[in-house]
Amino acid sequence: SMLRDLSELMKEATKEVHEQAENTPFMKNFQKGQVSLHEFKMVTASLYFIYSALEEEIEHNKNNPVYAPVYFPSELHRKAALEKDLEYFYGSNWKEEIPCPEATQKYVERLHYVGRKHPELLVAHAYTRYLGDLSGGQVLKKIAQKALQLPSTGEGLAFFTFDGVSNATKFKQLYRSRMNALEMDVATKKRVLEEAKKAFLLNIHVFEALQELVSKSQENGHPVQLKEELRTRNTNKSYEHGPVPGKERTNTRQTEMLSNTPLIRWILALSFVVTTVAVGLFAM
């Protein structure tokens, strides 16, 4: 069975983890638009740290034959897009504002370890993330845009926009064919498959940690309506690149420590964003 294409093996190996995520109620909640601006910003921040690490290691290995065939920076890389989104949401000093939970840091550490010590496993992380982004990203973009009343011009949603990919279906076919052509013995294939499962688990751990932060926040605060958070953000909407430093972030800090929605919706919607991006490859 290990003689089959790597993309097929990877889909099969991660099937159980995918089904566990798929059978939870958070997907339905998110599809109903039950997502707050605060949680979306936290998701975007964690994604920034994850993709920064992933793409740093990809750049280190872009000429390495174990990764070079699937090196598509202009088509896939997300760091620059996430920087745009974070500037829109947090303002020009966004790097000083965004949180990096311990679970996110562990994910980052794993990516650096793989990239520097076992670059042949890097394809597992790249495949599960990027093809997931392409598969599930457009659906998520529309849901988030509507639920958060984001501009129709795309501000805050650059992460989901792949300007370098004109046809997602054809590009994913190209990517899979390149990945399947990587020279890899049976033992290495097995290690790549295990790493793909680890990638899913790392994502789950990130959102378990965020769930804990949400729980603590609600214990120390009171619910705040989504309209108030949107009102605070829209006060500075006239600025071309999003909120500016100063009063907006001060007000946002005061409101964002409070939960915008009931805890269960907060948690489930939060989990949906990145988990769906991660498992979206199954929709190919």
C-alpha positions in Angstrom: 0.0 0.0 0.0 2.9 2.4 0.6 3.6 2.3 -3.1 0.6 4.5 -3.7 0.8 8.2 -4.3 1.8 10.2 -1.2 -1.2 12.5 -1.5 -3.6 9.6 -1.3 -1.7 8.0 1.6 -1.7 11.3 3.5 -5.5 11.7 3.0 -6.1 8.2 4.3 -3.6 8.5 7.2 -5.3 11.6 8.6 -8.9 10.4 7.9 -9.6 9.6 11.6 -8.4 13.0 12.8 -10.4 14.7 10.0 -13.6 12.8 11.0 -13.1 13.8 14.7 -13.1 17.4 13.7 -15.9 17.0 11.1 -18.3 15.4 13.6 -18.1 18.2 16.2 -20.9 20.9 16.3 -18.6 23.8 15.7 -18.9 23.6 11.9 -22.6 24.2 12.0 -22.2 27.1 14.4 -19.7 28.8 12.3 -21.7 28.3 9.2 -24.6 30.2 11.0 -22.2 33.1 11.4 -21.6 32.6 15.1 -18.1 34.2 15.1 -16.9 37.3 16.9 -14.3 39.9 15.8 -12.2 39.2 18.9 -11.9 35.5 18.2 -11.2 36.1 14.6 -8.3 38.4 15.4 -6.9 35.8 17.8 -7.1 33.2 15.1 -5.3 35.5 12.7 -2.6 36.2 15.2 -1.9 32.5 15.8 -1.9 31.8 12.1 0.7 34.6 11.6 3.2 32.9 14.0 2.5 29.5 12.4 3.0 30.6 8.8 6.0 32.8 9.6 7.8 29.7 11.0 6.6 27.4 8.2 7.7 29.8 5.4 11.0 30.6 7.1 11.8 26.9 7.0 10.5 26.6 3.5 12.9 29.3 2.3 15.8 27.5 4.0 14.9 24.4 2.1 13.7 25.8 -1.2 16.7 24.2 -3.1 16.6 21.0 -1.1 15.4 18.1 -3.4 13.2 16.9 -0.5 11.1 20.0 -0.8 12.1 22.0 -3.9 9.5 20.5 -6.3 6.6 21.8 -4.2 8.1 25.3 -3.6 5.4 27.8 -4.8 6.0 31.0 -2.8 4.1 33.4 -5.1 1.1 31.1 -5.3 0.8 29.9 -1.7 2.8 31.8 1.0 0.5 33.5 3.5 2.8 35.5 5.8 2.5 38.8 3.8 -1.3 38.4 3.6 -1.6 37.8 7.3 0.5 40.9 8.0 -2.0 43.0 6.0 -4.9 41.5 8.0 -3.2 42.1 11.3 -2.5 45.7 10.4 -6.1 46.2 9.5 -7.4 44.7 12.8 -4.7 45.9 15.2 -3.2 49.0 13.6 0.4 49.9 12.6 1.9 48.6 15.9 0.2 45.2 15.5 3.4 43.3 16.2 3.3 44.6 19.8 -0.3 43.8 20.2 -0.8 40.2 19.0 -0.6 37.3 21.5 1.3 34.0 21.0 -0.1 31.3 23.3 2.2 28.5 24.5 0.5 26.0 22.3 1.1 28.2 19.2 4.7 28.5 20.3 5.0 24.7 20.4 3.6 24.5 16.9 6.2 27.1 15.8 9.0 25.1 17.5 8.0 21.9 15.8 8.0 23.6 12.4 11.5 25.0 13.0 12.7 21.6 14.3 11.4 19.8 11.2 12.7 22.4 8.8 16.3 22.3 10.3 16.6 18.7 11.3 14.2 16.7 9.1 13.3 18.8 6.1 11.9 15.8 4.3 8.9 16.1 6.7 8.2 19.7 5.8 6.0 18.6 3.0 3.5 17.2 5.5 3.0 20.6 7.1 2.9 22.5 3.8 0.4 20.1 2.2 -2.0 20.0 5.1 -1.9 23.8 5.5 -1.8 25.2 2.0 -4.1 22.8 0.2 -6.5 23.2 3.1 -6.4 27.0 2.7 -7.2 26.6 -1.0 -10.0 24.1 -0.4 -11.8 25.7 2.6 -10.6 29.2 2.4 -13.3 30.7 0.1 -16.2 29.3 2.1 -14.6 30.7 5.3 -14.0 34.0 3.7 -17.6 34.5 2.8 -18.8 33.5 6.2 -16.4 35.7 8.1 -17.1 38.7 5.8 -20.8 38.4 6.5 -20.6 37.6 10.2 -18.1 40.3 11.0 -19.5 42.9 8.5 -16.1 43.3 6.9 -15.7 45.4 3.8 -16.6 43.9 0.5 -13.3 45.2 -0.8 -11.5 42.4 1.2 -9.8 44.2 4.1 -9.2 41.8 6.9 -9.5 38.8 4.6 -6.2 38.8 2.7 -5.3 35.4 4.2 -8.1 33.8 2.2 -7.2 35.5 -1.1 -4.7 33.7 -3.4 -3.9 36.2 -6.2 -1.3 33.9 -7.6 -3.7 31.0 -8.2 -6.1 31.5 -11.1 -7.7 28.0 -10.9 -7.5 26.3 -7.5 -8.6 22.9 -8.8 -5.9 22.8 -11.4 -3.2 24.2 -9.1 -4.0 21.5 -6.5 -3.7 18.9 -9.1 -0.3 20.3 -10.0 0.8 20.4 -6.4 -0.3 16.8 -5.7 1.6 15.6 -8.8 4.8 17.4 -7.7 4.4 16.0 -4.2 3.8 12.5 -5.5 7.0 12.7 -7.6 9.2 13.4 -4.5 11.8 10.7 -4.2 11.0 8.9 -1.0 11.5 5.4 0.4 8.9 3.5 2.3 10.3 4.4 5.7 10.4 8.1 4.9 6.8 8.0 3.6 5.7 6.5 6.9 7.4 9.3 8.8 5.8 11.9 6.5 2.3 10.4 7.2 2.9 10.5 10.9 4.0 14.1 10.7 0.8 15.0 8.8 -1.2 13.6 11.7 1.0 15.6 14.1 0.2 18.7 12.1 -3.5 18.2 12.7 -3.0 17.6 16.4 -0.8 20.7 16.8 -3.7 22.7 15.3 -6.1 21.1 17.8 -3.8 21.9 20.7 -3.6 25.6 19.6 -7.4 25.9 19.8 -7.7 24.1 23.1 -5.3 26.7 24.5 -7.3 29.5 23.0 -10.4 27.9 24.5 -8.8 28.1 27.9 -8.0 31.7 27.4 -11.6 32.4 26.5 -12.9 30.6 29.6 -10.6 32.6 31.9 -11.7 35.8 30.1 -15.4 35.1 30.6 -14.9 34.2 34.3 -13.4 37.7 34.9 -15.8 39.7 32.7 -19.2 40.2 31.3 -20.7 39.5 27.8 -20.3 42.3 25.3 -22.4 42.5 22.2 -20.7 42.1 18.9 -22.2 45.5 17.7 -20.1 47.3 20.3 -16.9 45.7 19.2 -17.7 46.5 15.5 -18.7 50.1 16.5 -15.3 50.6 18.1 -13.4 49.2 15.1 -15.6 51.2 12.6 -14.8 54.5 14.4 -11.4 54.3 12.7 -12.6 52.7 9.5 -11.8 55.7 7.4 -8.1 55.1 7.7 -6.8 53.3 4.6 -4.8 50.6 6.3 -7.1 50.0 9.2 -7.2 51.3 12.8 -4.4 53.6 13.9 -2.6 53.4 17.3 -4.1 55.2 20.2 -7.7 55.5 21.3 -9.0 52.6 19.2 -6.7 50.0 20.6 -7.2 51.3 24.1 -11.0 50.8 23.7 -10.5 47.5 22.0 -8.3 46.2 24.8 -11.1 47.0 27.3 -13.8 45.3 25.3 -11.8 42.3 23.9 -11.1 40.9 27.3 -14.8 40.2 27.5 -16.6 37.5 25.6 -18.8 38.7 22.7 -20.9 35.6 22.4 -21.9 32.7 24.7 -18.8 30.7 25.6 -19.7 27.6 23.6 -20.2 29.6 20.4 -17.0 31.4 21.0 -15.0 28.2 21.4 -16.6 26.3 18.6 -16.5 29.0 16.0 -12.8 29.7 17.0 -11.9 26.1 16.5 -13.7 26.0 13.1 -11.6 28.7 11.5 -8.2 27.0 11.5 -9.3 23.4 11.8 -11.4 23.8 8.6 -8.5 25.5 6.9 -6.3 22.6 8.0 -8.8 19.8 7.0 -10.0 21.6 3.9 -7.8 19.5 1.7 -10.3 16.7 1.9 -12.7 18.8 -0.1 -10.3 18.7 -3.1 
